[in-house]
């Protein structure tokens, strides 16, 4: 399993753009500088009235298949 750590900050309006279909993926830069792209559907459970803010851990299999996304701070 591979784990990536990153900070994500999206406004409520940016999150709503996902629901409207304006974008399908979220691209982040993890702590070591690597850019990672994953389906925006995985942030749905973290959206609040202010959007999405926090530090996250993305876990993938060794074949880069999604395992989990966790808010850690």
Backbone as CSV, one residue per row, in Angstrom:
resi,resn,N_x,N_y,N_z,CA_x,CA_y,CA_z,C_x,C_y,C_z
1,UNK,0.842,-1.168,0.000,0.000,0.000,0.000,0.897,1.244,0.000
2,UNK,0.439,2.274,-0.706,1.151,3.540,-0.798,0.293,4.609,-0.138
3,UNK,0.914,5.480,0.669,0.167,6.539,1.349,0.737,7.897,0.966
4,UNK,-0.166,8.850,0.732,0.218,10.219,0.398,-0.472,11.158,1.384
5,UNK,0.263,12.163,1.832,-0.265,13.148,2.770,-0.272,14.518,2.098
6,UNK,-1.359,15.257,2.294,-1.473,16.574,1.665,-2.496,17.425,2.414
7,UNK,-2.445,18.724,2.160,-3.415,19.669,2.693,-4.345,20.057,1.560
8,UNK,-5.638,20.119,1.842,-6.632,20.470,0.836,-7.507,21.591,1.361
9,UNK,-7.693,22.610,0.556,-8.562,23.725,0.912,-9.387,24.101,-0.311
10,UNK,-10.682,23.809,-0.243,-11.618,24.149,-1.322,-12.777,24.937,-0.717
11,UNK,-13.181,25.989,-1.389,-14.337,26.749,-0.915,-15.610,25.953,-1.176
12,UNK,-16.686,26.379,-0.563,-17.973,25.740,-0.788,-18.340,25.819,-2.265
13,UNK,-18.121,26.984,-2.893,-18.442,27.146,-4.315,-17.622,26.215,-5.198
14,UNK,-16.353,26.010,-4.849,-15.526,25.075,-5.615,-16.066,23.650,-5.482
15,UNK,-16.542,23.305,-4.304,-17.134,21.977,-4.099,-18.428,21.826,-4.894
16,UNK,-19.211,22.886,-4.953,-20.463,22.836,-5.699,-20.209,22.686,-7.198
17,UNK,-19.084,23.205,-7.678,-18.737,23.031,-9.093,-18.599,21.548,-9.429
18,UNK,-18.113,20.756,-8.482,-18.037,19.314,-8.688,-19.433,18.727,-8.852
19,UNK,-20.356,19.121,-7.965,-21.713,18.592,-8.029,-22.413,18.961,-9.335
20,UNK,-22.059,20.116,-9.892,-22.641,20.547,-11.162,-21.974,19.877,-12.353
21,UNK,-20.885,19.148,-12.105,-20.207,18.450,-13.187,-19.132,19.267,-13.883
22,UNK,-18.742,20.402,-13.287,-17.715,21.238,-13.902,-16.334,20.574,-13.876
23,UNK,-16.093,19.711,-12.910,-14.836,18.963,-12.884,-15.059,17.594,-12.275
24,UNK,-14.210,16.651,-12.654,-14.353,15.267,-12.235,-13.235,14.813,-11.290
25,UNK,-12.085,15.480,-11.383,-10.921,15.087,-10.596,-10.395,16.238,-9.757
26,UNK,-9.707,15.894,-8.685,-9.011,16.861,-7.851,-7.529,16.539,-7.954
27,UNK,-6.721,17.568,-8.160,-5.279,17.382,-8.207,-4.665,18.099,-7.018
28,UNK,-3.825,17.396,-6.295,-3.159,17.946,-5.113,-1.660,17.696,-5.239
29,UNK,-0.900,18.442,-4.445,0.535,18.207,-4.353,0.808,17.646,-2.975
30,UNK,1.313,16.431,-2.932,1.565,15.802,-1.644,2.850,16.351,-1.039
31,UNK,3.107,16.017,0.207,4.181,16.626,0.984,5.557,16.620,0.312
32,UNK,5.876,15.585,-0.435,7.202,15.520,-1.062,7.242,16.202,-2.425
33,UNK,6.112,16.793,-2.856,6.077,17.534,-4.106,5.454,16.810,-5.276
34,UNK,5.100,15.556,-5.106,4.476,14.774,-6.185,3.029,15.212,-6.368
35,UNK,2.627,15.393,-7.615,1.231,15.736,-7.910,0.409,14.467,-8.060
36,UNK,-0.750,14.488,-7.415,-1.636,13.326,-7.417,-3.018,13.782,-7.836
37,UNK,-3.656,12.996,-8.675,-5.013,13.296,-9.139,-5.904,12.133,-8.760
38,UNK,-7.077,12.456,-8.188,-8.012,11.401,-7.811,-9.438,11.889,-8.059
39,UNK,-10.399,10.971,-8.199,-11.786,11.355,-8.467,-12.353,12.247,-7.362
40,UNK,-12.983,13.333,-7.755,-13.543,14.294,-6.800,-14.636,13.675,-5.937
41,UNK,-15.219,12.595,-6.375,-16.279,11.940,-5.594,-15.794,11.536,-4.207
42,UNK,-14.499,11.325,-4.049,-13.960,10.879,-2.760,-13.965,11.966,-1.691
43,UNK,-14.163,13.225,-2.079,-14.200,14.293,-1.068,-15.606,14.566,-0.563
44,UNK,-16.595,13.970,-1.179,-18.002,14.269,-0.878,-18.303,14.241,0.619
45,UNK,-17.827,13.263,1.331,-18.173,13.146,2.756,-17.475,14.181,3.634
46,UNK,-16.521,14.918,3.080,-15.803,15.931,3.853,-16.305,17.353,3.611
47,UNK,-17.266,17.524,2.706,-17.768,18.863,2.373,-18.667,19.377,3.491
48,UNK,-18.391,20.609,3.928,-19.220,21.265,4.941,-19.684,22.611,4.381
49,UNK,-20.302,23.421,5.200,-20.796,24.727,4.753,-19.663,25.672,4.364
50,UNK,-18.443,25.392,4.791,-17.299,26.224,4.391,-16.497,25.590,3.256
51,UNK,-16.856,24.409,2.849,-16.137,23.696,1.802,-15.393,22.517,2.378
52,UNK,-14.132,22.347,1.964,-13.279,21.273,2.473,-11.957,21.899,2.880
53,UNK,-11.578,21.677,4.124,-10.284,22.173,4.608,-9.694,21.159,5.550
54,UNK,-8.416,20.874,5.372,-7.746,19.982,6.303,-6.614,19.218,5.681
55,UNK,-6.000,18.438,6.516,-4.895,17.572,6.108,-5.465,16.180,5.898
56,UNK,-5.040,15.530,4.818,-5.602,14.248,4.422,-4.520,13.217,4.156
57,UNK,-4.940,11.953,4.263,-4.094,10.829,3.884,-4.844,10.028,2.827
58,UNK,-4.209,9.878,1.673,-4.761,9.097,0.577,-4.000,7.782,0.515
59,UNK,-4.708,6.669,0.581,-4.089,5.344,0.513,-4.471,4.678,-0.806
60,UNK,-3.460,4.157,-1.480,-3.640,3.470,-2.755,-2.959,2.111,-2.697
61,UNK,-3.407,1.198,-3.542,-2.719,-0.082,-3.670,-1.423,0.147,-4.442
62,UNK,-0.596,-0.853,-4.514,0.651,-0.732,-5.286,0.378,-0.568,-6.783
63,UNK,-0.855,-0.880,-7.223,-1.260,-0.675,-8.615,-1.989,0.657,-8.797
64,UNK,-1.928,1.536,-7.772,-2.550,2.867,-7.774,-4.074,2.846,-7.776
65,UNK,-4.673,1.798,-7.262,-6.126,1.757,-7.098,-6.485,2.369,-5.748
66,UNK,-7.591,3.093,-5.713,-8.028,3.776,-4.504,-8.344,2.776,-3.386
67,UNK,-7.864,3.089,-2.176,-8.183,2.314,-0.987,-9.005,3.170,-0.036
68,UNK,-8.467,4.351,0.347,-9.196,5.215,1.259,-8.661,6.646,1.222
69,UNK,-9.506,7.560,1.689,-9.141,8.942,1.902,-9.605,9.292,3.303
70,UNK,-8.674,9.723,4.144,-8.986,10.030,5.540,-8.562,11.454,5.859
71,UNK,-9.397,12.153,6.620,-9.019,13.464,7.142,-8.272,13.217,8.435
72,UNK,-7.042,13.739,8.531,-6.228,13.475,9.711,-6.027,14.710,10.584
73,UNK,-6.387,15.869,10.101,-6.280,17.089,10.920,-7.139,18.184,10.335
